[in-house]
């Protein structure tokens, strides 16, 4: 379905650009306005390593899904589902470590969830026609 493909591309590009920008902000600009107190008491002394993880792991999973989709690999839908899960896990772990919540985390969790749902629909989870009964 074309609309699912278009939506997956849109969400994945949004997540990729966001992860790369966020990763760069963490690695090169000290979190770019994120209070340092948010990472006090965690395993991180700066925003560098979280930026690396965000840019390469979260962004990399989005990039793999996009490359697979543009090359029309059958694996693309599964990679989109995995990339959405990686985004959701990133946000969950970020909140659990920092014990702080911001509206941006809610937005990115939802984009990950939308990507997973779209990928599952693209994998054929939506029966057509919807209300037909299965044969015994």
N, C-alpha and C positions, 0 to 999 in steps of 0.2 A: 504494500500500500504506500503510495507516494507521500501522503500526508505524514505518516509515521516516520518515513525516511527523512523528510524535511524537518520534522520536529526533533528527531535524534541529532541531525546535523547542527541545528540551532542550539540545542541544549549542550551538546558536547563542545562546540566552539566557545560558548559562553563559559563553561566550566574550565576549558583549557586556558583561555586568555586570563581568566580570574586566577587560576592556580599559578600561572607563570608570573603574573604581576605580583601576586601575594608572595610568591617565593622570592622574587627579586627584592621586594620590599624588606623581607626578613633577612635575606643574605647580605644585602648591600646598604640598606638604609636603617638598620637597627629596629625593624618593626614598623617604621614610618608612622609614628603616632600612637601605636599600641603601648599602653603603660607597661613599663618594665616590671611593675609589681605583679602583673598577671602571671609572670613565669617564676617569681620568687617561690622557693620551696619545691620547685620541680627539678627534673634531671637536667634542665637546660639553663646555662648561665647567660645566654644571649638568644636572639631570635635567628641566629645563623642556621643551626641544624634544623629547627622546625621549617625554616624557609627552604632548605635543601629538600626535605621530605615533601613539602607541599609542591615545590616545583617539579621535582623529578618523579616522585611516586604518584601523586594525585594527577599532576599535569601529564606525566608519561602515560598513565593508563588512558586518559582522554585522547592523547595523541595516537596511541595504538588503535583505539576504537575508530577514530576518524580515518586513519590510513587504511584500515581494513574495509571501512565502508566505501571510501573513494575507489578502492581497487576491487570492490564488489566481492570480497571474500565471504564465504558462507559463515565464517567465524565472527563476522562483524557484530551481529546482534548479540551474541554471547559476550563479546568484548565490551559492548555498550552496557550490558547489565553489570558486568564486573566493574567497569569504570564508575558507574553510578553508586555501586556498593562501596567502592574505595572512597568516594566523596563523602558518603554518609558516615562511614567508619571514621574518616579523618575528623569530621565535625564532632562526632560523639566522643572520640578520644580527646580532642582539643578541649571540649567542655569539661570532661572528667579530670583532666590534668590541671587546668587553670581554675576550675570552679567559678568561671565567669561566663555569662551569656550575653551575646550582642545580637541585634536583629540580623546582621549579616550572616551569622551562623545559621539562623533559621532559614534564610533565603537559600544558602548553599545546601543545607540539608534537603530542602524541598526540591532543588534542581537535581540532586542526586536521586531522590525518590522518583521524580518524574522520568528521569532517564531510565531507571530500572523498569518502571511500569511500561514505558514505551517499548523498551527492548523485549519485555515479556510478551507484549501484544504482537510485536513483529515476529516473534518466535511461534506465534499461532495460538496464543492462549485464549483468544476471543472466538468462540464458536460462531459459525455462520450457517444457517440462520440461528439466532440466539435461543429461541424458545422451542426448538425441535427436540422431541424426546428421542432418546437412544433406544435402539432395538434390544429386546431381551435375548 
